[in-house]
Amino acid sequence: MFLLLQASPSNFQRVVDESFRLLGDFIRNDSLIAAEAIFATILTFHVLVGAAELVSGKDCRLTAGTFWIRILFTALLIASFQTIFVEFGRQIARDCMAGIADAYLDMWENWWNAANDEYQTVSNQVTGFLSLLKFIASWLVESITSSIGLGIAQILGVCLMLYMFVQGFIATGSACIVLALGPIALPFAAHEGTQDIAIGYAKTFLIYVVLYMPMLLFGFQIALTILLQVNLATNGATAAGGGGMVEKVVCTIAAPFAAAAFIWAVPNVIKGAIK
């Protein structure tokens, strides 16, 4: 119950807000200073080379409209970075972390309701003293034969939950790191010789800030669906008296591995899709 209370969406959003507050301080005190120095250096280089081109009678870059579009666009990206890009990343992180908490709480609510339904179904089947003795004997046999397997499955399920939460915080931290480097990488777009640095950063921004968190939330929801459906299937089979215990234990143990594999695949799929 303590874990459920701690997994409320508001708690997750407070973690995101505090992380992005520290990010804002870092950008103002460090990244933007470095960005201004890099941009001023590149602009000075352009002015010197342009002056040399003008003196030598060559086509001067300072008179080209495309040059000033590049310079003004780069300056606009740097000036608006914290207002637009950081705020955009913060909102995505807040919504996705709240969504992770909501999906987690919904799964436990469904799991609890399924357990109550199973209890009611089994209780309705016990109509007399002999039926009660038969139920108790069957329950003892199944408990003894499957306690180890189900114990392992429960441990794996808890580990999966922790793994999912850790992945959510890793995604938030990765987004903050990528955003912290943005003002340093973007000024290189001001020169055609260094623009690949800015282009590479744009791809990284797309992966870790725009796509990673929403796709992780989507994978989290599917992983929880796998766990819930396997649990409902095994509980339903138990209540109905069907299915072997070996199959139930194997399915219950395999479900956390399948869900964890799906979560693990999310960043790798995104990186493979955007090269």
Protein Blocks (a to p, Z undefined) as FASTA:
>chain_A
ZZmmmmpfklmmmmmmmmmmmmmmmmmmmmmmmmmmmmmmmmmmmmmmmmmmmmnopacf
klpmklmmmmmmmmmmmmmmmmmmmmmmmmmmmmmmmmmmmmmmmmmmmmmmmmmmmmmm
mmmmmmbfklmmmmmmmmmmmmmmmmmmmmmmmmmmmmmmmmmmmmmmmmmmmmmmmmmm
mmmmmmmmmpmklmmmmmmmmmmmmmmmmmmmmmmmmmmmmmmmmmmmmmmmmmmmmmno
pajfklmmmmmmmmmmmmmmmmmmmmmmmmmmpZZ
